Amino acid sequence: MNPDATEPTADAAATYLTALQERLTADGCTVTSPQWNDHRVVIGCRADRKLRWAGTKVELFVFAAAVPEVDVAILGEFSVWSMGYAKSLRAGIPGARNAAMVLPALVSSRVQPEAARWAAQDARILGTTLIGRPLTVETAPAAVRTTMYRGGVALGGMFTGHVLAKAALYFP
């Protein structure tokens, strides 16, 4: 075995992040790539305002990083970091007809079942206007499996359909 060869599973996660970045850009997101714990993060941001939301602006933040393995601890740490980072990026006055939705996603060929269950369990809320829906993306050799909470939330519930539609577009 060649010690300089890249692990195929790491290549699959990197390829997934590149495709995600392309999908975010195609949908009109502003895309950046900072670092988190020595991992490149793809961040996509966009804002939408619709009449049916009573004129409320929704900022959607997508954070994704490839890691060797996803467990509950690292997914929780990444989710907290992503929500804090999104809070620092927000435009406008929080709560003044302005809400933020965060999709923190970890991509790996190895996703522990407990991490996938944690992601599917519920949304996470920071304050009253920042709602996160963590995702796991397993880049298995045969297929990609995405896990996230797809239910409604008490705060920000009117945006659930929009967020889930965007999540389906970005994380097919």
N, C-alpha and C positions, 0 to 999 in steps of 0.2 A: 504494500500500500504506500502511496506517495504521501509523505507527511505534509507536503505543500498543497495538496489537493483540498478543495473546499468540500465540506460535507454536503451531499445532495439535499438533505432536509433544510439546511441553512439557506441553500440556493432557492429552494421553493418558497421560503418565507420572504427572502429578499425580492424575488420575482413578484410575489403577491403585493408587497409594499410599493413596488414600482407601478404595478397596475392600479393599485388604489390611488396613488398620486395622480395618475392619468385620469381616473374617473372623477376625482375631486376637481381637478383643473377643468375638465370638460363640463362640469356642472356649475362652473362660475365661482368656485371657492378660491380664496387666497391661500396659497400653500407655502409653508415654510418647513424647515427640517432642523430643529435644534437637537440637542443631546439630552438624554436622561440616563443616568447610571451607565455611561459608556455605550449606550445604544442610540442609534439614529432614530429620531421620531419624525413621522410624517404628520404634520398638523394642517388641517383644512378648516377654514372659517368662512361662513357666509351668514347673511342676515336676510330675513324675509318678513314682510308685513302684509297681512291680508285683512280685508274688510270683515270677514267672518270671525276674526280674532279681535274684533272691536278696535282695530288699528294697532294692536300690540305688536311690537317688533320682537321677533325671535332670532336670537343669534345661535347658530349651530356650530359647535366645535367638534372636530373629529381628531383624535389622537391615536396613532398606531405605531407600534414598535415590534420588531422581531426579537424574540428571546429564545434561548435554548429549550426552556421548558416553562410552562405556565402552571403555577400552583396558586392557591388562594392568597397566600401572603404577598407574592409579587403582583398579582392582579389587584389586590387591595391597595398596595403601595402605589402602583401606577395610576389607579383611579383617583386616589387622593391627590397625587401630584398633578394629574391632568385637570382636575376640577379647580385646584388652586391656580394653576397656570391660566386656565380659561378665565377665572375671575380677574386676574391681572390684565387680561387682554380686552375685557369688555368695554364697549363703547356706551355712552349714555348713562343715565342714572338707573341703577338697579331698582326694580320695583315700580318705576314710573313708566308703565306701559312698555316694559322691556324685560324679556325673560331670556335665559340661556339654557341650552340643552347641550350636554357633553356626551360624546361617544368615545370612551377610552377603550382601545382594543389592543390586545396582545396577540401576536401571531407566532405560531410555533408548530413544529411537527409533533410535539409532545404536549398535550393539554391534559392535565390530571382531571378525572371526572368530578372531583370536588370543586375545582375551579370553574368548570362549565356549569355545575349546579348553582354555585354562588352567583355567577353572572346572570343566570336565568331566574333567580329568586325574586329580585325586586329592583327598583330604581333606587339610586342614592341621592339624597337631597342635601345641599349645602346652602344654608340660609333659607330664604323663601323664594328665590328666583333662579337658582342654579340646580338643575337636575341632571344627574349622570346615569347612563345606562351602559355599564361595562359589558364588553364583548370578549369572547375568546374565539380565535380563528385557528382551527387546526388544519394545517396543510399536509394532510395525509397523502401518501402516494396515489391513491385511487381517486380521492375527491377532497374538496374543501368543506369543512363543517363549521358553521358559525353559530354561536350560542349567545343569546342575550335575552333580557326581560322584554316581553312583547305586550305586557298588560298595560292598563291605564294607571295613572297616578292622580292623587287628590289635587296636588298643586301642579299646574301646568297641563292638566288633562286635556284641554282643548287642542294642544299641539301634538298629542300622541300620534295621530294618523300621519301628520307631516314628518315627524321624526322617524317613524317606522318606515315610511316610504323612502326617505333619504338613506336610512340604514340599509334597506334592501338594494338600493342603487349602488351604494359604496361598497357593501360587503355581500356580494352575490354568493 
